[in-house]
Amino acid sequence: MNLLQAQIGKEYIIRKLSTGDEELEAFLFTLGCYSGEPITVVSRRWSSCTVAIKDGRYTIDNALARAIEL
């Protein structure tokens, strides 16, 4: 299951990032988005979703949300 299929408000554990881009994965790591970390979908729009990771909230596009496997 990927992040686009997650329920809003439910906490999940990130299993894998499959972006295919090392720089993007390094950036996500600095945000706290890596395997084993909890993530929660706060809201969803037609082209993006807002997620809570650690103490921050971030808006990511749907392509990146598909690359975050739960």
Secondary structure, 3 states (H helix, E strand, C coil): CEHHHCCECCEEECCEECCCCHHHHHHHHHHCCCCCCEEEEEEECCCEEEEEECCEEEEEEHHHHHHEEC
